[in-house]
């Protein structure tokens, strides 16, 4: 089970990411709360989460919960996780998190290539 949140104004990017995740996951939930979704991962009720444009106070406790439960949290765009730039992918295993990160990066590249072909 996967939770996703990306308030991107870029409609093509948003639709492409949602389509890619929907095909890769058994189910997708829109939790409405980053803190709740992160707690669900720590508990094992969700497998993975991808969220952008969060505030540090939205995720600080949840990131700690996931890490203490043995899960992984990484930055969706950078190599190093930084609480002050919280665009996150979190999950129950490192392998799952890295698979989702690769899926999102690959999807973004496909969308950008399509845009370049149009111009």
Secondary structure, DSSP 8 states (H G I E B T S, - for coil): -EEEE---S-HHHHHHHHHHHHHHSS-EE--S-HHHHHHHHHHTS-SEEEE-S--HHHHHHHHHHHHHTT-EEEESSSSS--GGG--EEEESSHHHHHHHHHHHHHHHHHHHHHHHHH-
